[in-house]
Amino acid sequence: MQAKIVYAGSTNTSYLQAAADLKELFDLSISEKEVRRVCKPIGAERCAERDTATAAYQALPLVERKDAPVGVTAPDLAVVGTDGGRLQIVDGAADEGEIDDDGEERLNNGRHWREDKIGLLMTMTSDEHEVDPCPEVPNTFVDPLRILKLTRELKARSAVPKAPSVEDGTDGDAELLAEESTAWKPPKVKAKHLVATRQPWAEFGPMMASAAWQKGFYGAERKAFLGDGAATNWTLWREHFSSFTPILDFIHALSYVFAAAMAGRAFADGWSCYARWIDGVWQGRVEAVIEELAARQLELGMWEKEDPASSPRRIVGRALDYLRNNRERMKYAE
């Protein structure tokens, strides 16, 4: 019964809904308060287990931390990804003055936003090649209808064509690539694990490193670290995963390139520009795209702080900065 209560309490967005599910599915008359009382201590135990494992990892000599643990077989291909998001602590989720997971005092006002940090650990399989196995950008990324849908999913900041948010992501990219009919096949996921917290990034990094070490990731022959352009991702990479190849999420790069190509242009003109630029990005010719973006910026003029988010010169400026800041992580052909 305890297992059923914890399952309902941890997979629902509220203890009230968990209590309703337990009543409907198992005929268990348990109040939402009781669901909470059962779940919270077990959640605290899990956090304590995680923190103990993280502390033990950090106490190891550096040479041991950068290798696979004894008895653990390192995967052939290890991939780490991180991102930050937002969630709201709703009314009733905490007692007044309760200390939160990130060490801050909660206010029981129903409108307290917090940042969550989520890490993805994947073991994968893929073929190795002497040269780029897919030199031409997949049709998925030069299909107008799909790209419009994809960029909308990235939560646009201005009118169509839309300028996507830096921090938001989409699940559609993997699905679209899977549909691509080419000789090249994307890497396949063998196993997937998640690490998540609301603690600060400085605490999240060691948690990620500890979890990756336990699974032998540091001993893998091939290692990759994936993230969007947020500086926090790459600080974490430098401090804990510098032996991993850094890769900027291609979908976020695409969203900036698309927005910049369309800014201040009719769709037909913007699309031809986008197709040329995204092909250059896919092939690793990022510097050439940066040069064209810089020329476009001069044509439009430098953007000012007063410019609205929908301003073409501001959209181009943001894309130019994004590509310049991440150029070393955009060697997609390699």
C-alpha positions in Angstrom: 0.0 0.0 0.0 2.8 2.4 0.8 4.3 1.8 -2.6 1.0 2.6 -4.3 0.7 5.8 -2.3 4.2 6.9 -3.1 3.7 6.1 -6.8 0.5 8.1 -7.0 2.0 11.0 -5.0 5.2 11.3 -7.0 3.7 10.9 -10.5 0.8 13.4 -10.1 1.2 17.1 -10.1 -0.7 17.4 -6.8 -1.4 15.3 -3.7 -5.1 16.0 -4.2 -5.0 14.3 -7.6 -3.0 11.5 -6.1 -5.7 10.9 -3.4 -8.4 11.0 -6.1 -6.5 8.4 -8.2 -6.0 6.1 -5.2 -9.7 6.3 -4.4 -10.8 5.5 -8.0 -8.2 2.9 -8.9 -7.6 1.1 -5.5 -10.7 2.1 -3.5 -8.3 3.5 -0.9 -9.8 6.4 1.1 -6.6 8.4 1.9 -6.6 12.1 2.3 -4.2 14.4 0.3 -2.5 15.3 3.6 -1.8 11.6 4.4 -0.4 11.1 0.8 1.9 14.0 1.5 2.9 12.6 4.9 3.9 9.3 3.3 5.7 10.8 0.3 7.8 13.5 1.9 9.9 11.4 4.3 10.7 8.9 1.5 11.6 11.8 -0.8 13.9 13.1 1.9 15.5 9.7 2.2 16.2 9.6 -1.5 17.7 13.1 -1.4 19.9 12.0 1.5 21.1 8.9 -0.4 21.9 11.1 -3.4 23.8 13.6 -1.2 25.8 10.8 0.6 26.8 9.4 -2.8 27.8 12.8 -4.1 29.9 13.5 -1.0 31.6 10.1 -1.3 32.4 10.8 -4.9 33.9 14.2 -4.2 36.1 12.7 -1.5 37.8 10.4 -4.0 41.2 11.2 -5.4 41.0 13.0 -8.8 42.4 10.1 -10.8 39.6 7.8 -9.4 36.9 10.4 -10.1 37.9 10.5 -13.8 37.8 6.7 -14.3 35.1 4.0 -14.1 34.4 2.6 -10.6 35.7 -0.9 -9.9 33.3 -3.5 -11.2 31.6 -1.1 -13.6 32.0 -1.5 -17.3 32.3 1.8 -19.1 29.9 2.3 -22.0 31.2 2.8 -25.6 29.4 6.1 -26.0 28.4 8.2 -23.0 26.3 11.4 -23.5 25.5 14.0 -20.8 23.0 16.8 -21.3 21.8 19.5 -18.9 19.2 22.2 -18.9 17.4 24.6 -16.6 13.7 25.3 -16.4 11.0 26.9 -14.3 8.3 25.4 -12.0 5.8 27.0 -9.6 5.4 25.9 -6.0 1.6 26.1 -5.7 -0.5 26.9 -2.6 -0.5 24.0 -0.2 2.8 22.5 -1.5 4.7 23.6 1.5 4.2 24.9 5.0 4.8 28.5 5.9 8.5 29.1 6.4 9.6 25.6 5.4 13.1 25.4 4.1 13.2 24.3 0.4 15.5 21.9 -1.4 17.6 24.8 -2.5 18.1 26.2 1.0 15.6 29.1 0.6 12.6 29.7 2.7 9.4 29.0 0.9 6.5 31.5 1.0 3.1 29.8 1.0 1.6 32.4 -1.3 0.9 30.1 -4.3 3.0 32.1 -6.7 6.6 31.2 -5.9 8.6 30.4 -9.0 11.7 28.3 -8.8 14.4 27.1 -11.2 14.8 23.4 -11.7 17.9 21.8 -13.1 17.7 18.5 -15.0 20.5 16.3 -16.2 20.2 13.6 -18.8 22.7 10.6 -18.8 22.5 8.4 -21.8 24.4 5.4 -23.0 24.1 5.2 -26.8 25.2 3.2 -29.8 26.4 4.7 -33.1 28.7 3.8 -36.0 32.1 5.5 -36.3 33.2 7.0 -39.6 36.4 8.3 -41.1 34.4 11.2 -42.7 31.1 12.9 -42.2 28.5 10.1 -42.9 25.8 12.7 -43.6 27.3 15.8 -45.3 24.0 17.1 -46.6 21.6 18.6 -44.1 18.7 16.2 -43.6 15.4 17.0 -45.4 13.8 17.3 -42.0 15.6 20.6 -41.5 14.8 22.2 -44.9 11.1 21.3 -44.9 9.2 24.7 -44.5 6.2 23.2 -42.8 8.2 21.3 -40.3 10.5 24.1 -39.5 7.6 26.5 -38.9 6.1 24.0 -36.5 9.4 23.3 -34.8 10.2 27.0 -34.2 6.7 27.6 -32.9 7.2 24.8 -30.4 10.3 26.7 -29.2 8.0 29.5 -28.0 8.5 32.4 -30.3 9.2 35.9 -29.0 7.8 37.8 -32.0 5.4 37.6 -34.8 5.8 34.9 -37.5 8.5 34.2 -38.6 9.1 33.6 -34.9 12.3 34.2 -32.9 12.5 31.3 -30.4 13.5 31.5 -26.8 17.0 30.5 -25.8 15.9 28.4 -22.8 13.0 26.4 -24.2 13.4 23.1 -25.9 11.3 20.6 -27.9 10.9 16.8 -28.1 10.2 17.0 -31.8 13.8 16.9 -33.1 14.5 13.3 -32.3 11.2 12.2 -33.8 11.8 14.2 -37.0 15.3 12.8 -37.3 13.9 9.3 -36.9 11.7 9.8 -39.8 14.5 10.9 -42.0 15.1 8.4 -44.8 18.8 8.5 -45.5 21.8 6.1 -45.4 22.9 7.7 -42.2 21.2 6.7 -39.0 21.3 8.8 -35.8 22.7 7.3 -32.6 20.3 5.1 -30.7 19.7 5.3 -27.0 20.5 2.2 -25.0 19.7 3.5 -21.5 18.6 6.8 -20.1 18.8 8.2 -16.6 17.8 11.5 -15.1 19.2 13.7 -12.3 17.1 16.7 -11.1 17.1 19.2 -8.3 16.1 22.8 -7.3 19.4 23.3 -5.6 21.8 25.8 -7.0 24.0 25.0 -10.1 27.0 24.8 -7.9 25.4 21.8 -6.1 23.9 20.3 -9.2 27.2 19.9 -10.9 28.7 17.4 -8.4 25.4 15.5 -8.4 25.7 15.1 -12.2 29.3 14.1 -11.9 28.6 11.6 -9.2 25.8 10.0 -11.2 27.9 9.9 -14.3 30.8 8.3 -12.5 28.7 5.6 -10.9 27.7 4.5 -14.4 31.2 4.5 -15.7 30.8 7.5 -18.0 34.3 8.9 -17.4 35.8 5.7 -18.7 33.9 5.7 -22.0 35.9 5.7 -25.2 33.6 8.4 -26.7 32.0 11.0 -24.5 29.8 14.0 -25.5 28.2 16.8 -23.5 25.1 18.4 -25.0 23.5 21.7 -24.0 21.9 24.9 -25.3 23.6 28.3 -25.2 23.0 29.0 -21.5 26.3 29.9 -19.7 25.4 27.7 -16.7 25.5 24.6 -18.9 29.0 25.3 -20.1 30.3 26.3 -16.6 29.1 22.9 -15.4 30.9 21.3 -18.4 34.2 23.0 -17.7 34.1 22.1 -14.0 33.0 18.5 -14.2 32.9 17.2 -17.8 35.8 18.9 -19.6 37.0 15.6 -21.1 33.6 15.3 -22.9 33.2 16.7 -26.4 31.1 19.9 -26.0 28.2 20.1 -28.5 25.6 22.8 -28.9 22.1 21.5 -29.4 21.5 21.7 -33.1 17.9 22.6 -32.7 18.6 25.7 -30.8 21.2 26.8 -33.3 18.7 26.1 -36.1 16.1 28.3 -34.3 18.4 31.3 -34.2 19.5 30.9 -37.8 15.9 30.6 -39.0 14.8 33.7 -37.1 17.7 35.7 -38.4 17.2 34.6 -42.0 13.5 35.6 -41.9 14.0 38.9 -40.1 12.9 41.8 -42.3 12.5 39.6 -45.4 9.6 38.1 -47.3 9.2 34.4 -46.6 10.5 33.2 -50.0 13.7 35.4 -49.7 14.2 34.4 -46.1 13.7 30.8 -46.8 16.4 30.6 -49.4 18.8 32.4 -47.1 17.9 30.0 -44.2 18.4 26.9 -46.4 21.9 28.1 -47.3 22.8 29.1 -43.7 21.6 25.9 -42.1 23.4 23.8 -44.6 26.6 25.7 -43.7 26.0 25.1 -40.0 25.3 21.4 -40.5 28.5 21.0 -42.4 30.5 22.8 -39.8 31.1 26.0 -41.8 29.9 28.2 -39.0 32.4 31.0 -39.7 31.0 31.5 -43.2 27.5 31.8 -41.7 28.8 34.3 -39.1 30.3 36.4 -41.8 27.0 36.6 -43.7 25.1 37.4 -40.5 27.6 40.2 -39.7 27.0 41.6 -43.2 23.3 41.4 -42.7 23.7 43.2 -39.3 25.6 46.1 -41.0 22.8 46.3 -43.7 20.1 46.6 -41.0 22.2 48.6 -38.6 23.3 47.8 -35.0 20.5 47.1 -32.6 19.8 49.3 -29.6 18.4 48.4 -26.2 15.2 50.3 -27.0 14.5 48.0 -30.0 11.6 45.7 -29.5 12.2 41.9 -29.5 10.5 41.7 -33.0 13.0 44.2 -34.5 14.9 42.6 -37.4 18.2 44.1 -36.4 17.8 42.9 -32.9 16.9 39.3 -34.0 19.9 39.3 -36.3 22.1 40.6 -33.5 21.0 37.9 -31.1 21.7 35.2 -33.6 25.1 36.7 -34.4 26.0 36.7 -30.7 24.7 33.2 -30.2 26.7 31.7 -33.1 29.9 33.6 -32.1 29.6 32.5 -28.5 29.1 28.9 -29.4 31.1 28.4 -32.6 33.6 26.0 -30.9 30.7 23.7 -29.9 29.2 23.6 -33.4 31.6 21.3 -35.2 28.7 19.1 -36.3 30.6 17.5 -39.2 33.1 16.1 -36.8 
